[in-house]
Amino acid sequence: MSENNSCIRSRFLWSLSLMLFLTAPLAYGQIGEVIQENKMIVGSARATTLELPFIEYAEVTDMPPYYTLWYWDDTTTDRKVRSLEFHATELELDYLYNVLKEGFDVSMQRIEIGESRLVTRRPLRPGQPLKINIYYGDDSVGTLYLKEGALETLLGNPRNPVHTKADLAGTIIE
């Protein structure tokens, strides 16, 4: 009987040891799953150098791609860098470009981007920058001034080399 009890104890201890061995990595593991992130700048206020504002495109593992607009916040006298993050397709970026381009001619426009709202105000005089207020979901506000030339390099044709200038016949030259 004692031999049978010792056999049962040894099997129990072996099972307990195996269970502890298999669950220990789950309880004490400190190395998580790899998440890869690829970022690239797709548009900047200057074509040759990186200057604010600029747009950064990011692809993250297991998440849809998103864009980040980095800009100088001119709401107060001490300028700080702020950002606006949003998901967008190429078509939606083209639409945003057209809305901002129209902002130079239309008195005021509003457009929702994710949890935020952009409000554009036409410049008082030709050649002056477009004023863009960004109202965030947390009730904070950012202000961005954007020149027409900077808009072109930020969201225009240089952003997407596939969309190039059309020739006189109306075909796209790649």
N, C-alpha and C positions, 0 to 999 in steps of 0.2 A: 504494500500500500504506500509506503514511504517512497518507493521507487516511482510509482505512478504519480504521486504528488510532486516529486522533484521534476518529473518529465513535464507535468502541466505547468509548473513554475517556470521552467526553462523556456517552454514555448511561449508563455505569457511575457516573460522578459524579452525574448527574441522579438515578438510581435510589437511590444512597446518600444523597443529600440529601433525597429524598422520604421514604425510610425513617427517617432521623434526625428529620425534621420531624414525622412521624406518631407516632413512639415517644417523642419528647421530653416531651410533656404527661403521658404515663404515668409517666415516670421522675422528673419534677421537679414534678408537680402537688402543690399543698399545700392545695387546697380540696377537701374531701370531700363525700360525699352528705349531704343534709339529713335529719336525724332529728327529727321533731316529737314533743313531749311535752306532754300535757295533764294537769294535776294539779288535783284539787279535794279539799277536806276534806269527808268524808261523815259524820263523827261526832266529837264532842268530849265531854270530861268535863262541860263546861258548855254549855247550849243557846245562850246569848247571846254568850259570849266563847270564844275559842280557848284551851283549857287542856289540859295534858297529863293523862291520855293522850288522844290523838286518832288517828283513822284517816284516811289519805290514799289516795285512789284515783288511779291513774295509767294513762293509755293512751299507749303508745309505739309509733311506727311500726314495723311488721314484728315486733312482739312481742305476746304476749297481755297483757291488762290485769292489773295486780297491785295489791295493797293493802300499805300500810306502817302498822304500829301503832307510834306514837312514844310513849314512856313514860319516867317517871323511874325509874331503876334504884335500888332501895332495898336492894341486896345489902350494900353497905358504908355507912359513915357519910358519905362524900363522894358525894353523889348526882350521877349523870351521866345524860344523855339517851341512851337506847338505842332500837333499833328492831327490829321483826320484819317481814320482808317475805314475802309469800305470794300465790299466785294463788288466786282464789276466785270462784265464781259467787254471785249473790244468794241462791240456795238454801243454799249452803254457809255464807254469812255468817249467815243465819237459824239454821242448825244450830249454829254457834259461839255465837251469842247464847243459844240454849236450853241448851247445855252449861254456859256460864258462869253462867246464871241458876240452874240446878240446883246449881251449886257452893255456893250459900248454904245448901243443905239436905243435901247429900251430904258425908260426911267427907272423901273425897279422890277426885279423878278425874284421868285422863290422856287427852290427845288429841294426836295427831300433826298438825302443821301444817308441810307442806313438809319441810325437813331438821331441824326443831325439834320439841320436845315441850313442851306446856303441862301443868303439874300444878297443880290447884286444891286448896286446903285451906279447909274451912269455917271461918267466923269462930267464935271461942270464945264470943262473946256476940252476941245479936241487935243489929243496928244497926252492928256493926263491919264493916270492909272485908274482902272476899275476898282471900286471899293467892294469888297466881299466880306460880309459878316457871317460867321459860322456859329450857329446856335447849337450847342451840344445837349445831349439828353440829361446831363446833370445840372442844367440851367446856367452853365458858364458860356461866355461868348468870346470868340476870337475874331480879330480883324486882319484882313489881308488886302494889300494893294497890289494889283497885277497890271503891268503894262501890256499893251497889245502884242508887242514883239515877244515878251516873255511867255504869253499864252500860247503863241505859235510853237515855241520850242518846248513848252511844257506838255501840251496835249495835241499839238498839230501833227502834220505829216512826219516830222523827224521821230516822233514816238513810235511810229509803226512803219518801217521801211517798205512793207508790202504795198501800202497805200502811197503811191508816188504820184507825181504830177501827170496829168493827162495831156496827151498831145492834141493837136488841133482837130484830129479826126474823132476824138472822144474815146480812144482806147487807152488803157492803162499801160504805161511803160514800166517794166520792172527792172 
